[in-house]
């Protein structure tokens, strides 16, 4: 496994369909993110197929990690979509302004009331021009992804 890919897994006590509905909806990401940085973009609807896009408004003020970068909107493009099971999206467009990293969720039913969830972030395909420019992002820590799964379970059981 690449050191640039972080994957966490958890069993969530909620129906798989409910969990997938949350992770495949931009508003769901706001509910489970917990950083205070995300807001759904205008007209952000849940994607239903590879190639669908959704916008997220970001506010990096809480992080104060990139000078001059505070509020912006980022386009996300779905790269994998298996209804009810797997969603992955890349940050940026596939054909324009791709950054090269992906986020994803794989949901596997265990019973009518629980499922296993794998949540990952993979930075291994950062576009060469960004690497050449020295633009390296930190790997998302596993603890952050684990907390997302904790909030996902809480949201699924609301």
GIVENRA-V772704 format. One record per backbone hydrogen bond with DSSP energy under -0.5 kcal/mol. CO is the residue of the C=O (numbers start at 1). NH is the residue of the N-H. E is the energy in kcal/mol with one decimal. If there is no record, write none. Layout:
CO,NH,E / CO,NH,E
//
This chain:
2,5,-1.6 / 4,123,-3.1 / 6,121,-2.2 / 8,119,-2.7 / 10,12,-0.6 / 10,117,-2.9 / 12,14,-2.0 / 12,115,-2.2 / 15,19,-2.1 / 16,20,-2.9 / 17,21,-2.0 / 18,22,-1.5 / 19,23,-2.3 / 20,24,-1.7 / 22,25,-1.3 / 24,47,-0.6 / 25,28,-1.1 / 25,29,-1.4 / 26,30,-1.4 / 27,31,-1.9 / 28,32,-2.0 / 29,33,-1.7 / 30,34,-0.9 / 37,59,-1.4 / 39,57,-3.0 / 41,44,-1.6 / 43,45,-0.9 / 49,52,-1.9 / 52,78,-2.9 / 54,76,-2.3 / 55,41,-2.5 / 56,74,-2.8 / 57,39,-1.7 / 58,72,-2.0 / 59,62,-0.6 / 60,63,-1.1 / 60,64,-2.6 / 65,67,-0.5 / 66,69,-2.3 / 68,70,-0.8 / 70,60,-3.6 / 72,58,-3.6 / 74,56,-2.3 / 75,92,-3.4 / 76,54,-2.0 / 77,90,-2.9 / 78,51,-2.7 / 80,88,-2.2 / 81,83,-0.5 / 82,85,-2.8 / 82,86,-2.1 / 85,107,-4.0 / 86,82,-3.1 / 87,105,-2.6 / 88,79,-2.3 / 88,80,-1.6 / 89,103,-2.2 / 90,77,-2.3 / 90,92,-0.5 / 91,99,-1.8 / 91,100,-0.7 / 96,93,-1.2 / 99,127,-1.9 / 100,125,-0.6 / 101,91,-1.9 / 102,122,-2.5 / 103,89,-2.5 / 104,120,-2.3 / 105,87,-2.3 / 106,118,-2.5 / 108,116,-3.1 / 111,110,-0.5 / 111,114,-0.6 / 114,110,-2.5 / 114,111,-1.9 / 115,12,-3.3 / 116,108,-3.0 / 117,10,-2.0 / 118,106,-2.4 / 119,8,-2.6 / 120,104,-2.1 / 121,6,-2.8 / 121,123,-0.5 / 122,102,-2.1 / 123,126,-1.2 / 127,130,-1.1 / 127,131,-1.9 / 128,132,-3.2 / 129,133,-1.3 / 130,135,-2.9 / 131,134,-1.9 / 134,136,-1.5 / 141,144,-0.9 / 141,145,-1.5 / 142,146,-2.9 / 143,147,-2.1 / 144,148,-1.6 / 145,149,-1.8 / 146,150,-1.8 / 147,151,-2.5 / 148,152,-2.3 / 149,153,-2.1 / 150,154,-1.9 / 151,155,-2.7 / 152,156,-2.5 / 153,157,-1.2 / 155,158,-1.3
//
